[in-house]
Every structure is written in structure tokens, then in C-alpha cells.
Amino acid sequence: MLQPVCPLSEIPPGEAYRWATEPAVAIFHTEDGEVFAIDDTCTHQDASLADGWLEGCEVECPLHASKFDLRTGRVDAPPAKLPVRTHRVAVTDGVVHVELSTEAPNLPPGAKP
Amino acid sequence: MEKVAIVGASLAGLAAVRALRRQSFTGEIVVVGAERHRPYDRPPLSKDFLTGAVTAADLALSPDDEDLGADWRLGVTATGFDPHNRAVHLDSGEVLRADGVVIATGARARPIDHIGVHTLRTLDDAIVLRDALKQSGRLVVIGAGFIGAEVASSARKLGWDVTVVESLPTPLSGSLGTEMGEVVARLHGDHGVRLLTGLPVSGLTGTDQIEAVELADGTRLPADLVVAGIGAIPNVEWLAGAGGLAAATSVPGVVATGDVTGSQHWTFALENPAAVVATLLGTEPPAAKAPYFWSDQYGVMIQFAGHRAPGDTVRIVEGDPEQRSFLAVYERDGQPSAVLGLDQPKLFTRWRRQLRSAPQEA
């Protein structure tokens, strides 16, 4: 089920929005104008990927430099080794809608469930 | 190029394998590693691994299902090198010949040869130290660099009485400069750890077990456990017959990367292999980013990026050093040269991005 999250205008291109659902979701608006949603918590250690370094369709964790592909959630660079979940996104009438994945999240050791 | 030998199976060696495959190398890859473990992540060894928050299994750098098509020879040490034949001599007696050789043998902890003095570099070191920390008592850490500070922080969390001794007047001044080195060093006192600076160790006492660390001014620090974090020595002895590292890598088809080159930064070992692999394959190297490293002490995330040089000025642009949460920018000729953050990951990352367009040369 798609849920409305925020107006796209609140996320400038190249920036991210942290949606404080459980577990939190990071919504990225790329420089090319695409919108992606992945789990916000890095699978390596507890860090917010919305605070990370967005470059193209890849985000680098702000702490330990793990990289994730926003399109697939796969790990592009360690120390993370498990992918982040991706969530389906639709932008309707200027509002970002997200459908949360039903898969189990890959939370890091010690992170809150 | 049909066969590449990678000597060293830690982060740099693994990154070299991945870079070869990403750069479409389809030939044979042999990886030689002196440690018995598959590539693992070293930074947590002094932090979450010591405190028990993560396990050895959590440290693996490769997912179980990653197949890079490489032949991993673990627990095998390179003993000699003939660069002109690109032949690596192994302690198993085998001579490994390849068209390209990546030297990634890393570095080892500088030791202090005395009973009860630990160093921390490898997973096996960390397992021994973690066990030694299971009881609590008096720990003396020799060296207030990042490893020493992180071990002090972890031991404090485990209930140890901790003293850190540093021969320099200001810890971390080589990396962060004097002003910021002082600020970061205050974390020890904040958390009940004694820091003694400007005092070299003059001796160690104890025959069956460690008893005390003695300092140049006559101070005697009783100790149940001592950890030395006094730097690293590149593993280059096996290259002696080849004329050393510089001579070996002056031969076409031979490159070096990671800590063996003298760098001690995790991100260099992660990113530089792609550049040296491009040299081997004759492809375009990726753009280099500004150096980046981090440390985690007493729950405070310390992040640094850039090329600081003596004479750079430091300006606090956000937060307050007294609160141990701030962002400091180093400047040279009015341009940012480096950035330091304490518990400011979002802002730090923004500044780190900007450094890329700043001048890189001192």
C-alpha cells in the first residue's frame, strides 16, 4: 500500500529525507530528478544513510563509507556486506508516496529492532 | 595479462580483486594471505569487538555468496620476490609466477618485547586482548594515538582503571594539529581515564607477569595489563632481495597499495587498489577522493578528511568543542584544506564533499 510521505519540493535534488517510520526510511532525490527509498539504517552499524554522501544512484554511509546502490539496495563498497531493503516509490501530484517492503530488514548488530 | 597475484588478503587485497573484476579482468587471480582468516574489517577490533558488541563473524568483509573467482591461499606467507620474473616465493616452498603483481602485505604493530604487553593489529591479537580484558584491573596504554585511545575507551567501558601515557606533548597532533589534538585528548579525562603526556616510557617491570610501567620522570604506574599502540611497521622484508618496495614497484606489472605503502588509512586501502589495478590493466584510474578516517572514542564519533599541513588555521563552524560536538574547518590561503567533526556526521559529510574541489596539494 502506497503511503503519502512528503511533498517532493521538500527534498531538493541531491538531498535526502528521513522518514521516521519503523524502521526509518531514507528517501533520496537524485541530481537527475529520480526518487528512491531505502531503509535509512546502514546494515553495518547504526548510522542514518539520509545523512550520507549521495552521488548519482549511490549513497555512501556517513560513518564508515559503505556504499549502497539506491536502485537495488546492493552493497557497492564494504564494510557493509548485506543489502538495504528498497521500497517502491511513486510521486503523485507532487507528493512522494512509499510502499514499504514486506521483506525482513537487514539491521546492523546492536541496532534497535 | 592473464594471471595476477595479489600478495596480502586484507581490505586492500580484497579491494584489488574486486577492482580487477569490475574492470573486466577475466584471467586468473591468486591471493596470498599470511593470516588464516578471510578478509575482515580491522577498525572494529579496538572498539566493538573488544567490548563484545560484534563477533568475528560480523567482521567478515565478503558476503558468503560472493564469488570473485579468485584462488585464496590463506595462512601462506610471501618470503621473497623476483620482480623481473614477477615471481613470489612462498613459505610453502611454492614459487608463484604471474603477469601482474599487487603488493598489499600491509603493516604490523610495532612491538614492545615484554611479558604482558599486548599490541593490536590482527583478529588473533584482538581475540587474545578481548580475553585478557574479561577480568578488570589496571590497564596502562602506551601511546595515545587512535588505536591506544580506542583501546582505552573500550577498556574503560568494561570497567578497567585506565591510564594512557604519551611521549608527545599533545596526542594526535600529527594528524589533527596541536589545537584539535588537545580538544580530542580531553575525551579521556571526561570519562575518568588518566592521560599523561610528554613522558616517554623508561622501563617495564615484572618477570612472570607485568607489574608496572615506569616513566622518564620516575613515575611508576602499576599495571595488570599493558597495551602498546605505538605505530606500525610496513611488511616489506620479503621484498629485500628485490631491492625494497620502491625498486620492486619500478618494474612494469608490479604495483603496491594499502598500508604497505606507509598509509595507515582504511579508506586508502579501500579506494587506492582500483587505481593501481587500472595501472596494471592500462585503464583509466578513478578520481581520488580526499583522505578520510574516523575514530570512535567514548561513544563520540571523530571524523577527519583532507590534507592538513602545519600552518593551516582552524575555525569552528558549528557546535562547541567544550560540548565535544562540533565541526572544525582547517584553512590555508582562505581555502578549506581539511575538516574535523565530533558527533557531526551529516555536516561533516557535506564539508567532506566540498573538499574534493579544493586544492589538494600542500
Interface residues (C-beta under 8 A of the other chain):
Chain A: Q45 A47 S48 D51 G52 W53 E60 P62 L63 H64 A65 V75 A77 P78 P79 K81 L82 P109 G110
Chain B: L11 L14 D41 P43 D48 A53 V54 T55 D58 A60 L61 S62 P63 W266 T267 L270 Y292 W294 M301 Q303 P345 K346 F348 T349 R352 R353
